[in-house]
Amino acid sequence: MTLEKRLTHEFVGNCKHLELTGDKIADYTIMRVADIPDADENDPDPCDPLLHFLYLKVYNAKDWVEEDDIANGIYDEFYAADCHCSHDCCGCRGYWIEQIEKCKLLNYTHRNEDYQIWMVLIGSSRNY
């Protein structure tokens, strides 16, 4: 999968995929995902809030790419605002980025391939 640097910012939210212009900055692979309930066990939330921890392996980064470019590319790739349903309380899940952080101690060279590990924390809840 590919991370891109957006050039025009004509579209926002769930429509940003319509923006066809972008420079490839790196490739990535999702290494691990963990979903953790973000609600009190004694007082369950009907919106079913979750925290999603993702660990990404980012590789094949272009020479001109900086860490901010990668962080912005990850944000654009994983941020998904609420749905486009025409009615409220549809039950669709909305996603937002809580945190993006490069794992500083995890820069690797393996089989002549340089890569970095990034942690992404995504929050989500259902629209009820």
N, C-alpha and C positions, 0 to 999 in steps of 0.2 A: 504494500500500500504506500501511497505517496503523500508527503507533506508539501504544501504549496504556499508561496508568499502571494497574498492577494495584492493586486495592483490598483484596482479602481474603487473598491468598496461601494459599488452601486446598489447592491442588495444586502439586506440584513436578516438576522434570525434564521428561520427555516428556509428562506429563499436564497441564501448565499451560494448554494450550489449552482444557481443560474448564472453566476458570474463566470464567464468562460475564460477570462484572462487570469493568468497566474504563472509564476515561475516555480518550477520544481526546485525544492531546496534539499530534500532528503527522502529516503525511504524509511519505513518503519514496520515493525512486527509487534503485535500484542503478545507479550510473553506470559502475563499472568493477570487474572481478573479475580477480585474478591468483592462480593456484595454483602454489605452489613446493614441490618435494619437500623434506622435512625429514629427510633421511637421508644418511649418508656413502656416496658412490659406490662406495667400495672394500668396504664392509660393508653391503650392502642389508638393510633391515629388512623382514621378511615382513608386518608390520602396515601397511606402506605409509603412513607418516606424511606429512601434507601441512600446509602453512600456506596459508591462504586470505586474501588481502588484498581487502577490499571498500571501495569509496568510495561513500558514500551522500550524496545530495542531500536534505536535510531542509527542508521548507517547510510553510507553513500552520500554524505553531506557535501554540497558544493564547497569549493575553497572560500568563497566570499561570504558564506553563511555564518552568522553570529548566533549566540545562544538565544537572544531575543527573537530572532527570526524563527528558530525552531519552536520556542514557546508559543509564539503567535500562530504558527502553523498547526501546532497541536490544539490550540484553542479553537481555531476555525474548523478543524476536522471533527472535534468531539462536542462542541456546543450545539445543542438543539433546543430552541425555545419551545414554547407550548405548541400544541397542534393547531391545525387550521379548521377545526370543526366549527360548524355554524351555530352550535348551541353550547351552553355552559354545562358543566358536570358530565362530560362525555366519558371520563375514565381514562383518557389518554395520558401517557406519562410525559412529563416535561423534564428536561435535563439542563443543568447549568454547571459551570466549572467552579469548583471550590478552590483548587490549588493545582499548580503545575510546578514541578521542581525537578531539576537535574540532580541525579544522585552523584554527588561530587566525588565519591571514592570509587565510582564504577565506570571508569574509562578503560576500555579493553582493546587489545589487539589479539585476535584469534584467527589463525590461518590466514594471516596477512590482511585481515579485515578490521578496520578501526570502527568502533561503535560506542555509543553512549547509552546509558539507561536513564529513562525519565519516569517519574511517578506522576500520575494524574489522578486527582480526587474529584469525582463527579457526584453531585447531589441530584436527586430526582424525587418526584412525587406525582401522584395521580391527580387529575383535575376533577374533584368531586365537590 
